């Protein structure tokens, strides 16, 4: 069931078996897994069912490092969390992302990708995607249709699956019906009390913006509040004057990672009439997933050349007739997003000659619209960096909790290796006769002008078997705490270049299995 | 994956290089378009002929000249291009074979990492020299 925490009388203590903090992709996945379990679950969600600004403002903080998407814009603080505005892009991390790598300090996970595969496969369904198959050949793109240099050995065409399902509205009805899973909206986890021993959470204090407060006592707590908030709550908890929970080795908040994103450049293809189907997205159908190819480095070249992972997204710039041809398609078949009938008719009339030419050429020669240029955008892997960190500032939010200060820091190799990758791409494009690349990257020692960090906040409670190198163990439990677990991208020790949500969901499913086993 | 909003710089340079690529890819029958039959020309004449047929703009030629320090004469550029063509085993035989030979030379450059960044474009050294030569000829 879903309740309003503002109706809970101040001073109440709620006893439960499992308490989940946060109802985003991780928290909702965990809660759904517990719906049929024989134990009681409480989910605490800071927001309501829709965006409200006083709650969203609890995300305010200060950024003092490299630029990234603002803290109050990159995340959403209400039921469903950031899935309320995400793009729905899903793919697993690559096997190499899990491995220790020469030239990449702190790289690797406590287990290989193959260990996570069963949960990745289950995560596909949670994210409303297709089958767990990320080979282009599995989706009707035969290898022989991929032209050099994008069919290996240096660069490859890869793909992601895309479906921006909003976890909140999509999963609220079943959580509403779940008798043993109680979700409290407008309930802000405020402080974990670990007593004097710092070995076990005794209670969690909760506040509402209406001024009430209550306590949750659970056998197990799961922190699923997001890549930055997980660290914030740990740093803000524990004994007065201490340095937070699970922070014996000063690791909580460190290793903060994002994916640096930037314009790679533009390819002018040698043959604008070539078949670009290998880079074409699947059909757009509301509520359904589609595949979305992109360009990346092969694992062998990443390994041999000591280059980080990268995802290169493509956008075609077609000859001017393209918009009109799309309009014709929409008018005839109702396919594709955007446009209105009137606007489409106007486009067709204005470009009638071009549309006729296109139709004739397609009929006679099977040729598509000529591609003038291919624009490229990159998202790179960031090297784990202990100097990149989230700390607490002196300013407090309206609940009285200290706001975060985020110092996103990259190392010089992040830029130089990304630049080397782009130069390699330009060389391969020229060598294979595909065309020529123009890139502003690498002209000097700076990132391209539009460089920034994206919304993929990771690493602040990183996973490692050694407590001196990680906040949580391989089961996502705090090394120092017997009953506190962390879910979400904050546990990622390395982030590859993949969008993180599928991995977040897979890890949540894995954690749910672990907790069910523990409570059995 | 979020595609950031960018301001793509198109302009003259893109068009110029696209024109050059059309030639490099062999889709533009340069000499046929000029109505020339096979003629007995010297290497330098043939290169000049080739440059005259490129759609390359003076701007890209100037940029290539700037990116090739110490090389600022038609004679030097001609000698370097023709010697590179010879170095990969192709000997200049006629105006018909020169585009192919230069294209091969350019690919060989990319294979061996002989590349140069010109205003962000990643060119082979041979094609940068060719655009530079075209620029000088236009200037003349």
Boltz contact constraints between the chains, C-beta under 6 A:
constraints:
  - contact:
      token1: [A, 89]
      token2: [B, 1]
      max_distance: 6.0
  - contact:
      token1: [A, 263]
      token2: [B, 6]
      max_distance: 6.0
  - contact:
      token1: [A, 268]
      token2: [B, 17]
      max_distance: 6.0
  - contact:
      token1: [A, 268]
      token2: [B, 18]
      max_distance: 6.0
  - contact:
      token1: [A, 268]
      token2: [B, 21]
      max_distance: 6.0
  - contact:
      token1: [A, 270]
      token2: [B, 21]
      max_distance: 6.0
  - contact:
      token1: [A, 270]
      token2: [B, 25]
      max_distance: 6.0
  - contact:
      token1: [A, 313]
      token2: [B, 1]
      max_distance: 6.0
  - contact:
      token1: [A, 313]
      token2: [B, 3]
      max_distance: 6.0
  - contact:
      token1: [A, 377]
      token2: [B, 3]
      max_distance: 6.0
  - contact:
      token1: [A, 426]
      token2: [B, 122]
      max_distance: 6.0
  - contact:
      token1: [A, 427]
      token2: [B, 110]
      max_distance: 6.0
  - contact:
      token1: [A, 427]
      token2: [B, 115]
      max_distance: 6.0
  - contact:
      token1: [A, 430]
      token2: [B, 110]
      max_distance: 6.0
  - contact:
      token1: [A, 431]
      token2: [B, 110]
      max_distance: 6.0
  - contact:
      token1: [A, 431]
      token2: [B, 111]
      max_distance: 6.0
  - contact:
      token1: [A, 436]
      token2: [B, 21]
      max_distance: 6.0
  - contact:
      token1: [A, 437]
      token2: [B, 122]
      max_distance: 6.0
  - contact:
      token1: [A, 438]
      token2: [B, 120]
      max_distance: 6.0
  - contact:
      token1: [A, 438]
      token2: [B, 121]
      max_distance: 6.0
  - contact:
      token1: [A, 439]
      token2: [B, 120]
      max_distance: 6.0
  - contact:
      token1: [A, 440]
      token2: [B, 120]
      max_distance: 6.0
  - contact:
      token1: [A, 450]
      token2: [B, 4]
      max_distance: 6.0
  - contact:
      token1: [A, 450]
      token2: [B, 6]
      max_distance: 6.0
